[in-house]
């Protein structure tokens, strides 16, 4: 799932770059082509804190979190998504990753809209785009779920994941009201969702998976149904009890191995896992 999210973001970025190039002859200059692209294309993808406009463009609640126009913006977002998303998906599964990304993006937009409209001194640019809120939701989420996990940073060495997450969150807190053109409120909104959802997941309440299930229910009527398959029902025989015992024993062994791998991650970091261990963890999480 993390690869799919990155591919969607990159595909949208490339499409916007090509649009800019195609508009250059008509615009006659770089700034002119950018202005035309923003007017005809980008404004329909990015979201806004203007409630009147937002109501007429509800799809931007989702499209804004896949839209970038700057190379630095998308580069660092995708680096962080790859870094945190791999760990998240291996431990919690692709569907939860998608739910965290989407709900983190929605939460970030909600906090951005509220702050821009109702907090004194926060009024600035009404437009917002980029994956940052969703990405931080994923990163903070896995850090909150496994705070003692060790990661190896270039030039720094082994560091607990919770410290990396704390620094990222602190930088956005400091950036609020700085006028740097970055929607720090949205970043914080995404991070807060990631933290709260991870804590709730530890208590058995799965917000992200429930949201993805809701979306799947919405799109199910629009999916093409293939031809039905004939199934042969087998009558339960004497081997049913034995099969259950074998299945239960297999699940116990799998869980024991998962616990061993998670302990290894906590001690030595995700990168210390062998390829076989990473594959096993990924396959185990795919069913979650």
C-alpha positions in Angstrom: 0.0 0.0 0.0 2.8 2.4 0.8 4.1 2.0 -2.8 0.7 2.6 -4.2 0.3 5.8 -2.2 3.7 7.1 -3.4 2.9 6.2 -7.0 -0.4 8.1 -6.9 1.3 11.2 -5.5 4.1 11.0 -8.1 1.7 10.4 -10.9 -0.4 13.5 -10.0 2.8 15.6 -9.7 4.1 14.4 -13.1 0.7 15.3 -14.6 0.9 18.8 -13.2 4.4 19.3 -14.5 3.3 18.1 -18.0 0.4 20.5 -17.8 2.8 23.4 -17.0 5.0 22.4 -20.0 2.1 22.3 -22.4 0.8 25.7 -21.2 4.2 27.4 -21.7 3.7 28.3 -25.4 0.3 29.8 -24.8 1.4 31.7 -21.6 4.7 32.9 -23.0 6.5 32.7 -19.7 7.1 30.4 -16.7 5.1 32.5 -14.2 2.3 32.8 -16.8 2.1 29.0 -17.4 2.1 28.4 -13.6 -0.8 30.9 -13.1 -2.8 29.3 -15.9 -2.1 25.8 -14.5 -3.2 26.9 -11.1 -6.4 28.5 -12.4 -7.5 25.7 -14.7 -6.2 22.6 -12.9 -4.7 23.0 -9.4 -7.5 25.0 -7.9 -9.8 22.0 -8.5 -7.4 19.6 -6.7 -6.2 21.6 -3.7 -8.5 22.3 -0.8 -9.3 25.5 1.0 -10.2 27.1 4.3 -12.9 29.1 2.6 -16.1 27.3 3.8 -18.2 28.6 0.9 -15.8 27.3 -1.7 -15.1 24.1 0.2 -18.8 23.2 0.3 -18.9 23.4 -3.5 -15.8 21.3 -3.9 -16.1 18.4 -1.4 -13.8 16.1 -3.4 -10.9 18.3 -2.5 -11.0 16.9 1.0 -9.3 13.9 -0.6 -7.6 15.2 -3.7 -5.6 17.9 -1.8 -3.5 15.2 0.0 -2.2 13.8 -3.3 -1.4 17.2 -4.9 2.1 18.8 -5.0 3.5 21.4 -7.4 7.0 21.8 -5.8 9.8 19.2 -6.2 11.0 19.7 -2.7 7.5 19.4 -1.3 6.8 16.0 -2.8 10.3 14.7 -2.4 10.5 15.1 1.4 6.9 14.0 1.9 7.5 10.8 -0.1 10.8 10.1 1.7 9.0 10.3 5.1 6.1 8.3 3.8 8.5 5.5 2.6 10.5 5.6 5.8 7.5 5.4 8.2 5.1 3.7 5.8 7.2 0.5 5.4 7.3 0.0 9.2 3.6 0.8 9.6 2.5 -1.6 6.8 4.7 -4.4 8.0 3.4 -4.2 11.6 -0.2 -3.1 11.1 -1.1 -3.9 7.5 -1.8 -2.0 4.3 -5.5 -1.2 5.0 -4.7 0.5 8.3 -1.9 2.4 6.5 -4.5 3.7 4.0 -6.9 4.6 6.8 -4.3 6.4 8.7 -3.2 8.4 5.6 -6.7 9.4 4.6 -8.1 10.2 8.1 -4.9 12.0 9.0 -5.3 14.1 5.9 -8.9 14.8 6.7 -8.1 15.7 10.3 -5.3 18.0 9.1 -7.6 19.8 6.8 -10.2 20.1 9.6 -7.8 21.7 12.0 -6.5 24.0 9.2 -10.0 25.2 8.4 -10.9 25.8 12.0 -7.7 27.7 12.7 -7.9 29.8 9.6 -11.5 30.8 10.3 -11.7 31.0 14.1 -8.3 31.6 15.7 -7.1 35.2 15.9 -3.9 35.9 14.0 -4.0 32.7 12.0 -5.7 34.0 8.9 -3.4 33.6 5.9 -3.4 31.7 2.7 -6.7 29.9 2.2 -5.3 27.2 -0.1 -3.8 23.9 1.0 -2.3 20.9 -0.7 0.2 18.2 -0.1 0.5 14.9 1.6 2.1 16.2 4.8 -0.9 15.7 7.2 -1.5 12.1 6.0 2.3 11.3 6.0 2.7 12.6 9.6 -0.4 10.7 10.6 1.3 7.5 9.5 4.7 8.3 11.0 3.4 9.5 14.3 1.0 6.6 14.4 3.7 3.9 14.1 5.8 5.9 16.6 2.9 5.9 19.1 2.2 2.2 18.5 5.9 1.2 18.9 7.6 4.1 20.7 10.7 2.1 21.6 11.4 0.9 18.1 14.9 1.8 17.1 15.7 3.4 13.7 19.1 4.1 12.2 19.6 7.6 10.9 22.4 8.7 8.6 25.1 10.6 10.5 23.3 10.1 13.8 23.0 6.4 14.3 20.4 4.4 16.3 17.5 6.5 17.7 14.2 5.5 19.3 11.4 6.3 16.9 9.4 8.3 19.4 12.3 10.9 19.6 12.2 11.3 15.8 8.5 11.8 15.9 8.8 14.2 18.8 11.2 16.4 16.9 9.0 16.5 13.8 5.9 17.5 15.9 7.9 20.1 17.8 9.1 21.7 14.5 5.5 22.1 13.4 4.5 23.6 16.7 7.3 26.2 16.4 6.3 27.0 12.8 2.7 28.0 13.7 2.1 31.6 12.8 5.6 32.0 11.3 4.2 33.1 7.9 6.5 30.7 6.1 3.6 29.5 3.8 3.5 26.0 5.4 0.2 24.8 6.8 1.6 23.7 10.1 -1.8 23.4 11.6 -2.7 20.7 9.1 0.5 18.9 10.0 -0.4 19.0 13.6 -4.0 17.8 12.9 -2.6 14.8 11.0 -0.1 14.0 13.7 -2.8 14.2 16.4 -5.0 11.8 14.6 -2.1 9.4 14.1 -1.3 9.5 17.8 -4.9 9.1 19.0 -5.7 6.4 16.5 -2.6 4.4 17.5 -3.5 4.6 21.2 -7.1 3.6 20.5 -5.8 0.6 18.4 -3.8 -0.5 21.4 -7.1 -0.6 23.3 -8.8 -2.6 20.6 -10.7 0.2 18.8 -9.6 0.4 15.2 -10.7 3.7 13.7 -8.6 3.5 10.5 -9.7 -0.1 9.5 -13.3 0.8 10.2 -13.0 3.9 7.9 -11.5 1.8 5.1 -14.3 -0.8 5.5 -16.8 2.0 5.2 -15.2 3.3 2.0 -15.2 -0.3 0.6 -18.9 -0.6 1.4 -19.6 2.7 -0.5 -17.7 1.6 -3.6 -18.9 -2.0 -3.6 -22.1 -1.3 -5.7 -19.9 0.2 -8.4 -17.6 -2.7 -8.8 -18.2 -5.1 -11.6 -19.3 -8.5 -10.4 -17.6 -11.4 -12.1 -19.3 -14.7 -13.0 -20.2 -16.8 -10.0 -18.2 -19.8 -9.1 -19.6 -23.2 -8.4 -18.7 -24.4 -4.9 -18.8 -28.0 -3.6 -19.9 -28.2 0.0 -18.0 -30.8 2.0 -19.6 -32.7 4.8 -17.7 -32.4 8.1 -15.9 -35.7 8.9 -13.9 -37.1 11.6 -10.9 -35.0 10.7 -12.7 -31.7 11.6 -11.5 -31.7 15.2 -7.9 -32.6 14.2 -7.9 -29.9 11.6 -8.9 -27.3 14.2 -6.2 -28.5 16.5 -3.6 -28.2 13.7 -4.9 -24.7 12.8 -4.8 -23.4 16.4 -1.3 -24.8 16.9 -0.1 -23.1 13.7 -1.6 -19.7 14.8 0.1 -20.0 18.2 3.5 -20.7 16.5 3.0 -17.8 14.1 2.1 -15.4 16.9 5.2 -16.5 18.9 7.4 -15.8 15.9 5.7 -12.4 15.3 6.4 -11.5 19.0 10.0 -12.5 18.6 10.4 -10.3 15.5 8.8 -7.3 17.2 11.1 -7.7 20.2 14.1 -7.8 17.8 12.8 -4.5 16.2 12.5 -2.9 19.6 16.1 -3.9 20.5 17.9 -3.4 17.3 15.6 -1.5 14.9 13.6 -2.5 11.8 16.7 -2.6 9.5 18.2 -5.4 11.7 15.6 -7.8 10.3 16.5 -10.3 7.6 14.7 -10.3 4.3 12.9 -13.5 5.3 11.8 -11.9 8.6 10.5 -8.8 6.8 8.6 -11.0 4.3 7.1 -13.0 7.1 6.0 -9.9 9.0 4.5 -8.4 5.8 2.5 -11.5 5.0 1.3 -11.8 8.6 0.1 -8.1 8.6 -1.6 -8.5 5.2 -4.4 -10.4 6.9 -5.0 -7.7 9.5 
